[in-house]
């Protein structure tokens, strides 16, 4: 009489592959637990204050962490040419930040939000900058659509006059009884410098605002650099054959607390599908003690229940007239 041996394979409801081997009274169960796929984030370290990128970090590391956690989930060294690749990442949302390895850092990283889906993410700029004056704020404008030339505009309102700091008037430095106001558009990138492989960025340095002075920070579509047609939009328009792709604008605020410490004070993302050519992003106010307050554009410096009629603020550029 022959001994019969049977084998079968079944996929369990939980997704675990179980192989059952029957041999007499013996049953062997082998479980193979599925392994979650891992991906990578790669790109280059970008000096946001340099147009030519001839001066940028060629060492240090790039760390990836989850929002709210001080511990990195993965890190990778920066190569001599400024490139990096961070591997071993599961799908999710992360902050990518450059870290200077020196005991006394020369470069300071900006936390960049990156979402990893079902694949590797490439061409991510790990933003960095050298020290700015202590107590200053650096506003960094970046965008992902390299067919657009985006401009940074600061409207500086002292209460008695308003001055625009932009590509044709890059510096404002005034002193009055309320204090000193110094605002500079440091880096104004031109359309010719924007290529598909570049990391467009502009920087505005706010060294001081006199007490009561408000800075309203805008981004504006200046021109088209590619084959998008005759029109474009900062925020884009999802309208079939007449659609306009968004610029993908993000604004970061970095505060220089000490000569060796820079703090991230906010990230603002431009909205989508509102077809606006100019968008208000950030508001800053000079305080009596010489400090600066920074927040989202609008009524953030007033009590939430303050009527709009009592607020001297601009709520942005309307898309359509609503009656």
Order of alpha helices (4+ residues) and beta strands (2+ residues): beta-beta-beta-beta-beta-beta-beta-beta-beta-beta-beta-beta-beta-beta-beta-beta-beta-beta-beta-beta-beta-beta
